[in-house]
Amino acid sequence: MEDAGIRIERAQNLWSSFARKHQPVARATEIDPNPQLELSEIGGLAGAKEEILTYACAATDPAVYGRWGTYPPSGLLLIGRRGVGKRLLAKSLASLTHSAFIEVTVPRLVLEIIHEGGKVGDLVIGWSQALSEIPPATILFNELEFSQAQEIGARRPDLPVGPVMDFLLDIIDRTVAAESHLVVGSTNHPDTLRQAFVEPGRFERVVEVKPLYPGDIVDALEIHAAASEKRADRTLFDSVDWKSVVERYREPAPGDWVRIMHAVLRRKARCEASGETSTNVTTQDLFDEVDRSRQANNQITIPHSGNYV
């Protein structure tokens, strides 16, 4: 078996070399050659986590499928609103399987490909070559419903959807066909997702990522509060009633709640920097920030989300 350090370096070098040759790839993909994210670091989402563990067997114990007369799915599609943790689940799959994590931001890739024009053929060939050489990876195609994605302004009827779909399906098929890799897709818009993406041999296993309210939100906040205290190496929170905080505002996704929590911590940091007395975070501090967030979000009409990281 290849030494872990060598495997990590090879994954980084090979993908970086490929990206340097193709600017759309450089601008629309990122690689983490050694992801470190345990499922326990993601709050709630028990059903989705079970699906991740099941799919991980394709890399960690592939023979187990045969012993039960079945086979691993060709790809996993995670559906759910923005900020619920789809990307984190995909990254945790990479961590579970000790594989590199490659994230493809599909809307950005689409825009870059349109700008590049005639160079698509070389990119597709290079894509196959890179995947044939790179050590095992988990590849996430993030936001497959590219025409409605916020990254390109949402709902772009002017896009050449036919040629774009041909290109995307080609690289997805080539990725699924490449040995040793796990393939995950995600979308915030399953209601308008094109059927071609979920045909057999592509993202044939569909998993809804839907946090349970309020329990999963509370779990996520407690995990991130503990992580903040670990970074600070001290206690930052009083005995916060997280359930009461969450029940005050039902709308936010887990990522938004994490953003709200960090807004409180940043306010405390600002107070300390200005010489004001800064106490540990209380339930009331969080109530106040929730009210500020709700008031601000009422002024805008576009969807919003935090980065659930």
N, C-alpha and C positions, 0 to 999 in steps of 0.2 A: 504493500500500500504506500502511496506517495506521502512523504512527510508533509504534515499540515502546513508548516511554514513555507515550503516550496509550492504547495498547492495554492496557497493564498497569493503568493507573489506571482505565480503563473497566471492566475485568473485576472489579477489587476493589470499585469503587463499586456496580456493578449487582448483584453477588451479595450484598454487604453490605446493600443496600437491600431486596432480596428476603428475606433472612434476618431482618431486623428486623421484617418484617410477619408472619413465621411462626416462632414460637418453636421448634417441632420442628426446623426447618431450622437455626436458629441454634445449637441444642444438639447437633445430630448431624452437622454438616458443617463443614469447614474449607476455605479457599481459599488457595492460594499463587499469586498472580498472575504470578510470575516464577520458576519453579523452576529451580534450578541444580544438576543432578545428572547427571554423565556415567556412562555404562555402565561405564567403566573404574574408577569408584569403588565398584563392586559386585564383590565377590570371586567368582570362578568363575561357575557357572550359564551355561555357554556356550550350551546349547540354548535356554534361556529367553530369553537375550539376542538370539539370532537371530530368535526369534519377535517380540520387541519391535521390532527393526529392520525386519522385514517389515511389521508392522502400521503402523509410522511412515510408510511410503510412502503410506498413505491420505491423509495430510496434506501430506507433502513432495513427492510425485510421483505423484498419483493416476492419471495417464494411463498409467503403466507397467503397471498391472493389465490395462487394455484391450489393450495391445500383446501381452499373453500370453493374451488371450481369457478373462480371468477378472475378478474384482471383489474388493474388500476385504471381509474378514469384518465382519459387523455389530457384533460385540463379541468381546472376548478374555476368557476365564475362566482365572485363575491358581489352580491347586490345589496344596496342599502344607501341611505342618505349620506351626505358629506359629514365627515367628522366622527363616524361611528367606529372606526378602527380597522377598516378593510386593509389598508396598507400595513398596519402593524401585524395583522394576522399573516399576511404574506411573508413579511420579514421574519416572523417567528417560525414559519415553515422552513425558511432557509437556515435559521439557527438550529432547529431540531435536526435537520438533515446534514448539518455541517457543510453546506454548500454556499457558494457566493450568491449574493442577492443583486439582481439586475432589475432596475425599475425603468420601464419605458413609459414616458408620459405621452400617451397616444395623441391628444390634441396638438401638442407641441410638435410631435413628429410629423403629423399631417401638414401643419403649416410649413415646416421646413422642407418637406418633400415637394409641396406645391411650388415653393420658391426655387428649389433646385432644378425642377423640370426634368430634362433628359437624362440625368445621372442616376435614376432610380434602378435601372438594371444592374449597374455595378454595385450599388448598395445591397441589393438582394443577394447577389452572388457572394459578396463579402460577408453578409450576415450568416449565411450557411457555413462559410468557411470558418468564421470565428467560433460558431457554436460547435463545430466539429473538433476544434482544437482546445477550447477552454475546459477546465475541470468542471465537475458537476455544479450546476447553478439552478437557482430558483428565479424564473423570469416573470415579473409582474407587468402585464399590459394594463396600465392604469387609465381608467375612464375610456372604455371602448366606444361609448356613445359620444364620439368626438364632435358631432355636429351641434350638440347642445351644451358642450362643456363651457364653463366660465372662462377657461384659459384662452378661448378664442372668441369671447364676447357673447357666447350662448346663442343657440339657434341661428346658424349661418346657412341659409338656403342657397347662398351663392357658391358653396363649395362643390367641386366636381365629384359628387359622392360615388358614382360608379367606378371611376379609375382609382379613387382613394380606397374603396372597399376591395378592389382587386389586389392592390398593393398590400393592404393590411392582412387579408386572408392568406396571401402568399407567404408573408413572413411568419404568420401564426402557424400555418401548416408546416413550414420548414422548422420552426422551433419545436413543435410537438414531435416531429419526426426525428429530431436530433436525440441521440441516446444520452441517458444519464441526467437529463434536465427535467425539472418540474415546471409546469406552466400554469400561471394563475392570471385571470382577468378580473377586472372590477368595473363597476359602473354605478353612478348615482341615478341613472335614468333607465331602469329595467323596462319601464312601460313602453319605451320607444326603441329599445335595442333591436337591431336587425337580427332576424332569425338565423342568418348564416353563421353568426358567431357561436351559436349553441347547437349546431349540427353535430351528429356523432363524429368523433375524431377531432373535435375542437374543444370548446369549453362545455363538455357534456354534463358535468355535475354542477348544478346551480345551488348556491348556499346563501340564504338570507342572513344578513348581519343586522340584527335588530336588537338593540339593548333593551332589557326589561327595566321598566320604570317603577320605582326609583332605585331598586337594588343594584343594578349594574352601574348606574351613574355614581352611586355612593362608593361602590368598590373601586371604580376608576379614580375617584378623588382621593380616597384613602391611600391608594398605591402611590399616586403622584405627590401627595403631601409627605408621605414617608420618604420618597426619593429626594424631595427638596430638603428635608431635614438631614438626610445623609450627606447631600452636597454641602450643606452649611455646617455640618458636624455639631449641631445643637438643636434643641427643641424650638420650633417655630410656631406651633399651634397649641392653643389651649384645648380644653375638652370640647371640640366643635361638634355640634349636633348636625352632622352632614345630611341626615334624612330631612330635617326641617329646612335646611338650606335648599336642597334640591326640590322639595315640594313647593317652594316659593315661586318657581318659574319652570314650567314643564317643557317649554319649547326647545332649549338648547340640546345639542348632541353632546356625547362625552367630550369631544374635542373642544367644544365651546366652553364646557364647564372647567376643563383644565386651564383654558385661557383666562377665565374669570378668576380662578384661584391664583394664577400667576400675577394677575393685575393687582390683587390684594398684596401679594408679596412685594411687588415693585413699588407700590405706594408706601409700604413700610420701609423699604430701602431708601426711598426718596426722603422720608421723614428723618431717618437716621443721618443721611448725608447732610441735611440742612440743620442738624443739631437739635431737632425736636425729639421729645420723648417717644420712643417707639416700643410698644408692648407686643407680646405674642398675638397671633391672629385669633380673633374670637368669632363666635357665631354671628354677632352683630356686624363685625367687619365684612363678613361674607354677604350678609343680608344687604348691606349698603351697596356693595359692588354689584350684586344681582340687580338691584333697583337701577343703578346707573347703566348697566348693560342693557336692561330692558328698555329704558328710556331712549338710549342711543339707537338701538336696533329698530325701534318704532319709527325712526326718522328715515329709514332706508327701506327700499322695496325689493332689493336683490337678495337671494339666498346668501347666508353667511355660514362660516364654520371656523372652528379652531383647528390647529394642528394637533391631533391626538398622538403625541409622541412621548 
